[in-house]
């Protein structure tokens, strides 16, 4: 087997990398296992200094790495630049705040002295997706490495150059050999790696089926796991919203990264008093998006990451239209080279329609009409997913009340859902469990140890 790096904007084969055999995998795991005790014993201050250096490497190489992201998975170059910058921000955040997040917690008890210490678990395996090929990795790696764990990465098969470049970033920053390794293995080998006694925990960002498989394997091996899976985030539009700003944010929230984001707005749940006005303005804005070369500054919509993903999306759209949804605009692949799909809107989406129940991972917006606020919230909470969501209203107290009612890992009022190193991130229900980012994300992969002294 080999991993092909293909430019989704042109279909050009950029590079091919052979998959590792058993010997190469064993060599890498042995190297990481050998590095793990020394890295855990290294003073926290030194680990933080190296993480600051990783941030410097990312910023120094920003445009080079952003170009790599764009060529390998199709993200707009400006979005790729922002992704690299965000990775550097996460590195700095954990380098700055790691000592506070990992500090012993003094607790009064019947002991002369009692406290909770936060110690590394060992080696954490990360199984990561292609849609944010750097950010998804660094939001795991920065807290994990600062905490004193080592890390191994099994990246998506269509971004092998990104996977190798990330390992090189840590190498250039001066991290000891074996502290972080990229494993060039197919998905079929993940189970073996999870079961290996040198792996102590696993984190996955990806599809619901992949999450179930990883969770089952980790559970059978009695290893900690964190899962960030799919989402069908509601974008709830109430009658008192600022319509112009809501439309602007709706376009950004749905079509960023060509709609290929777990926390992109997927379901636009709009109350009837403002539904027609919203749809008219939304249609105009969506039709102004310009698909094209993602390296060009004028382009505002890049290709999807692969042709098979585009075909799968189009099947969902076609089935939804047959089931009663109304095609407002787009709803078809673009002709010519590349995995491009028209920026699209489906209206009148109702229960029993694929676009109502499934996650559409691409540049298609689903509009669901609700008679009032209560119905809108029932629709929002009726999904099996629970990653994020947003509420749009001029009454922030109303928005905050509804945010507490939304069944999700996060809810933004009058703001686009996003991840932030300062705030915990993750989902509930079929969107997974556990948290990334902030101190909660760091504590997922530490031994929270009670120490009691009389």
C-alpha positions in Angstrom: 0.0 0.0 0.0 1.0 3.6 -0.6 -0.2 7.0 0.4 -0.9 9.4 -2.5 -0.7 13.1 -2.1 -3.1 14.5 -4.7 -4.0 18.2 -5.3 -7.8 18.2 -5.1 -8.0 21.4 -7.2 -6.4 19.8 -10.2 -6.3 16.0 -9.6 -2.5 16.1 -10.0 -0.5 13.5 -8.1 2.1 15.4 -6.0 3.9 12.6 -4.3 3.6 8.9 -3.2 4.8 7.5 0.1 5.0 3.7 0.8 3.2 2.4 3.9 5.5 1.1 6.6 6.0 -2.6 7.1 5.9 -4.3 10.6 9.7 -3.7 11.1 9.4 0.1 10.5 6.4 0.4 12.8 8.2 -1.5 15.5 11.3 0.6 15.2 9.2 3.8 15.6 7.3 2.5 18.6 10.4 1.3 20.3 12.1 4.7 19.7 9.1 6.5 21.3 9.0 4.1 24.2 12.7 4.7 24.8 12.2 8.5 24.8 9.1 8.5 27.1 10.7 8.2 30.6 13.3 10.9 29.9 10.7 13.3 28.5 8.4 12.8 31.5 11.3 13.4 33.8 12.5 16.6 32.0 11.6 19.8 34.0 8.3 21.3 32.9 10.1 24.6 32.3 12.2 22.9 29.6 9.2 21.3 28.0 7.5 24.7 27.8 10.6 26.3 26.3 10.7 23.8 23.5 6.9 24.3 22.9 7.6 28.0 22.5 10.3 27.1 19.9 7.7 25.0 18.0 5.5 28.1 17.8 8.5 30.0 16.4 9.1 27.3 13.7 5.4 27.4 12.7 5.5 31.2 12.3 8.8 31.2 10.5 7.5 28.6 8.0 3.9 29.8 7.9 3.6 30.4 4.2 5.5 27.2 3.2 3.4 25.1 5.5 0.2 26.8 4.4 1.0 26.1 0.8 1.5 22.5 1.6 -1.9 22.4 3.3 -3.6 24.0 0.3 -2.0 21.8 -2.3 -2.7 18.6 -0.4 -6.3 19.1 0.8 -7.6 22.2 -1.0 -8.1 24.7 1.7 -8.0 28.4 0.7 -4.4 29.6 1.1 -5.5 32.4 3.4 -7.4 29.9 5.6 -4.3 27.7 5.6 -2.2 30.6 6.8 -4.7 31.2 9.6 -4.6 27.5 10.5 -0.8 27.5 10.9 -1.0 30.7 13.0 -3.6 29.1 15.2 -1.3 26.1 15.8 1.4 28.5 16.9 -1.1 30.2 19.3 -1.9 26.8 20.8 1.8 26.0 21.3 2.3 29.4 23.1 -0.8 29.0 25.1 0.3 25.7 26.6 3.8 26.8 27.1 2.6 29.9 29.0 -0.2 28.1 30.9 1.2 24.6 31.4 2.7 25.3 34.8 -0.6 26.7 36.0 -2.7 23.9 34.5 -0.4 21.2 35.9 0.2 22.7 39.3 -0.5 20.6 42.4 -3.9 21.2 43.9 -3.7 21.5 47.7 -6.7 19.9 49.4 -7.6 20.0 53.1 -8.3 16.5 54.6 -7.5 14.5 57.7 -3.8 14.3 56.5 -1.1 16.6 57.6 -0.7 17.3 53.9 -2.8 16.2 50.9 -2.8 17.3 47.4 -3.6 16.2 43.8 -0.7 15.9 41.3 -1.0 15.8 37.6 1.5 13.4 36.0 2.0 12.1 32.4 0.4 8.9 31.4 3.0 7.8 28.8 2.5 7.7 25.0 -0.7 9.0 23.4 -1.8 7.9 20.0 -3.6 10.5 17.9 -5.8 9.4 14.9 -6.5 12.6 13.0 -8.5 13.7 10.0 -7.6 15.7 6.9 -9.9 18.7 7.1 -7.6 20.8 9.4 -4.4 18.7 8.9 -2.3 20.9 11.2 -4.7 22.3 13.7 -6.3 19.0 14.7 -2.8 17.6 15.4 -1.5 20.5 17.3 -4.5 20.9 19.6 -3.7 17.4 20.8 0.1 17.6 20.6 0.7 20.9 22.4 -1.0 20.0 25.7 0.1 16.3 25.5 3.8 17.1 25.1 3.8 19.9 27.6 2.2 17.5 30.2 5.2 15.2 29.7 3.6 12.6 27.5 5.1 11.5 24.2 2.9 11.4 21.1 2.5 9.3 17.9 0.3 10.4 15.0 -1.7 8.3 12.5 -2.8 11.0 10.1 -5.4 10.7 7.3 -4.1 8.9 4.3 -4.6 11.8 1.9 -2.4 14.2 3.8 0.9 12.3 4.1 3.1 15.4 3.4 1.4 17.3 6.2 1.8 14.4 8.5 5.6 14.3 7.9 5.9 18.1 8.0 4.4 18.2 11.5 7.0 15.7 12.8 9.7 17.9 11.2 8.4 21.0 13.1 9.0 19.3 16.4 12.4 18.1 15.2 13.4 21.6 14.2 12.2 23.0 17.5 14.7 20.8 19.3 12.4 18.2 20.8 14.3 15.0 21.7 14.2 12.2 19.1 11.2 10.0 19.6 9.2 12.5 21.5 6.7 12.8 18.6 6.5 10.5 15.6 4.3 10.2 12.6 3.3 6.6 11.8 3.0 5.9 8.1 0.4 3.2 8.5 -3.0 2.5 7.0 -6.2 2.6 9.1 -6.2 -1.2 9.3 -3.1 -1.1 11.5 -4.6 1.3 14.1 -6.1 -1.5 16.2 -2.7 -3.1 16.6 -1.1 0.1 17.7 -3.9 0.8 20.3 -3.4 -2.7 21.7 0.4 -2.3 22.0 1.4 -2.0 25.6 3.6 1.0 24.8 0.6 3.0 24.0 -1.2 4.4 27.0 -4.1 6.4 25.6 -5.7 7.4 22.3 -7.5 10.4 20.9 -9.5 10.5 17.6 -11.1 13.2 15.6 -13.1 11.7 12.7 -16.2 10.0 11.7 -18.7 8.3 14.0 -18.0 4.8 12.7 -14.2 5.3 13.2 -14.9 6.6 16.6 -16.9 3.5 17.6 -14.1 1.2 16.4 -11.4 3.1 18.3 -13.5 3.3 21.4 -14.2 -0.4 21.3 -10.5 -1.3 20.9 -9.4 1.2 23.6 -12.1 0.0 26.0 -11.1 -3.6 25.5 -7.5 -2.7 26.2 -8.6 -0.5 29.3 -7.0 2.6 27.8 -8.3 6.1 28.1 -9.8 7.6 24.9 -11.1 11.0 23.8 -13.3 11.2 20.7 -14.4 14.2 18.7 -16.7 13.0 16.0 -19.2 14.4 13.5 -21.6 17.2 14.1 -24.8 18.7 12.7 -24.6 22.0 14.4 -27.7 24.1 14.5 -27.6 27.8 13.5 -30.8 29.1 15.2 -32.1 32.3 13.7 -34.7 34.2 15.8 -37.0 36.9 14.6 -35.2 39.7 16.4 -31.7 39.0 15.0 -29.6 41.5 13.1 -30.4 40.0 9.8 -27.5 41.5 7.8 -24.9 40.3 10.3 -26.6 37.0 10.7 -26.4 36.3 7.0 -22.8 37.3 6.8 -21.9 35.0 9.6 -24.1 32.2 8.2 -22.1 32.2 5.0 -18.8 32.2 6.9 -19.9 29.5 9.3 -21.2 27.1 6.6 -18.7 27.6 3.7 -15.4 28.0 5.6 -13.0 25.2 4.4 -15.6 24.4 1.7 -18.0 23.3 4.4 -15.7 20.5 5.6 -15.7 21.2 9.3 -17.2 19.3 12.2 -18.3 22.6 13.8 -19.5 24.3 10.6 -23.2 25.4 10.8 -25.1 22.5 9.1 -28.7 23.1 10.0 -30.1 26.7 9.6 -33.1 26.6 11.8 -35.0 29.8 11.2 -38.3 30.9 12.7 -41.0 31.7 10.2 -41.4 35.5 10.7 -37.9 36.0 9.3 -37.4 32.9 7.2 -38.2 34.4 3.8 -36.1 37.5 4.3 -33.2 35.4 5.6 -33.3 33.0 2.7 -33.4 35.8 0.1 -30.3 37.5 1.5 -28.6 34.2 2.2 -29.1 33.0 -1.4 -27.6 36.2 -2.8 -24.6 35.9 -0.5 -24.0 32.2 -1.3 -24.3 32.8 -5.0 -21.5 35.4 -4.7 -19.0 32.9 -3.6 -16.3 32.3 -6.2 -15.0 28.7 -6.6 -11.5 28.4 -8.1 -7.8 28.0 -7.5 -7.4 28.0 -3.7 -4.0 29.7 -4.0 -5.6 32.7 -5.7 -6.7 35.6 -3.4 -9.9 36.2 -5.4 -11.1 32.6 -4.8 -13.6 32.4 -1.9 -14.5 28.7 -2.2 -12.0 25.9 -2.6 -12.5 22.3 -3.8 -13.6 19.5 -1.5 -10.7 17.3 -0.4 -11.4 14.3 -2.6 -13.6 13.3 -5.5 -15.2 10.4 -3.6 -16.2 12.8 -0.8 -17.8 15.1 -3.4 -19.7 12.2 -4.9 -21.0 11.1 -1.5 -22.2 14.6 -0.8 -24.0 14.9 -4.1 -25.8 11.6 -3.5 -27.0 13.0 -0.1 -28.2 16.2 -1.9 -29.9 14.3 -4.7 -31.7 11.9 -2.3 -32.8 14.9 -0.2 -34.4 16.6 -3.2 -36.2 13.4 -4.2 -37.5 13.2 -0.6 -39.0 16.7 -0.7 -36.2 19.2 -0.1 -36.2 22.3 -2.4 -33.0 23.2 -4.3 -32.6 26.9 -3.8 -29.2 27.3 -5.5 -26.3 25.0 -6.6 -26.8 21.4 -5.6 -24.5 19.9 -8.3 -20.8 19.3 -8.8 -18.9 21.9 -10.9 -17.8 20.7 -14.3 -14.1 20.5 -15.1 -11.0 19.5 -13.2 -10.9 19.2 -9.4 -13.3 18.1 -6.7 -15.4 21.2 -6.8 -19.0 21.4 -5.7 -21.3 24.4 -6.2 -22.1 26.4 -3.1 -25.6 25.2 -2.4 -28.8 25.7 -0.3 -31.6 23.2 0.4 -34.8 24.6 1.8 -38.0 23.0 3.2 -35.9 20.2 4.8 -38.1 18.1 7.0 -37.9 14.8 9.0 -37.3 11.8 6.7 -35.0 13.8 4.4 -31.3 12.8 4.5 -30.2 16.4 4.9 -32.4 16.6 8.0 -30.9 13.6 9.8 -27.3 13.3 8.4 -24.2 15.4 8.5 -23.5 17.0 5.1 -19.8 17.5 5.0 -19.3 20.0 2.2 -20.6 23.4 0.8 -24.3 22.7 1.2 -26.6 24.6 3.7 -29.7 23.0 5.0 -32.6 25.3 5.9 -35.2 24.1 8.3 -38.2 26.3 9.1 -39.7 26.5 12.6 -42.9 28.2 13.7 -41.4 29.7 16.8 -38.6 29.5 19.3 -39.8 26.4 21.2 -40.1 24.4 18.0 -36.7 25.6 16.8 -35.1 24.4 20.1 -36.9 21.0 19.8 -35.5 20.6 16.2 -32.0 21.6 17.3 -32.0 19.1 20.2 -33.6 16.4 18.1 -30.3 15.5 16.4 -28.3 12.5 17.5 -25.2 14.8 17.3 -24.2 17.4 20.0 -21.0 19.1 19.1 -21.7 22.9 18.8 -24.4 25.4 17.9 -25.2 29.1 17.7 -28.1 31.3 18.5 -28.8 34.6 16.8 -30.9 37.2 18.6 -30.8 40.9 19.6 -31.7 39.8 23.2 -28.5 38.4 24.7 -30.3 37.3 27.8 -32.7 35.3 25.7 -29.8 33.9 23.8 -27.9 32.8 26.9 -31.0 31.1 28.3 -31.5 29.1 25.1 -27.7 28.4 25.0 -28.0 26.6 28.3 -30.9 24.5 26.9 -29.0 23.4 23.7 -27.7 19.9 24.0 -24.2 20.4 22.8 -20.6 20.7 23.9 -20.6 24.4 23.2 -23.0 27.2 22.2 -22.2 30.6 20.8 -24.6 33.5 21.0 -24.3 35.9 18.1 -21.0 34.4 17.1 -19.7 31.7 14.8 -18.7 28.4 16.5 -15.0 28.0 16.8 -12.3 26.3 18.8 -10.1 28.4 21.1 -7.1 27.1 23.2 -8.5 29.0 26.2 -11.8 27.2 26.1 -12.6 23.4 26.3 -13.9 21.8 23.1 -15.8 18.6 22.5 -19.2 17.1 22.1 -21.9 14.9 23.6 -24.2 12.2 22.2 -22.9 10.8 18.9 -20.4 13.7 18.6 -18.1 11.9 21.1 -16.8 12.4 24.6 -14.0 14.0 26.5 -12.6 17.5 25.9 -9.7 19.1 24.1 -8.1 22.5 24.7 -7.9 24.6 27.9 -6.9 22.8 31.1 -9.7 20.3 30.7 -8.0 19.0 27.5 -4.6 18.8 29.1 -6.1 16.9 32.1 -7.6 14.2 29.8 -4.1 12.6 29.4 -2.6 13.0 32.9 -2.7 10.7 35.9 -4.7 12.8 38.5 -3.0 11.4 41.5 -3.9 11.9 45.2 -0.9 12.2 47.5 -1.7 12.0 51.3 1.0 12.6 53.9 0.6 12.2 57.7 
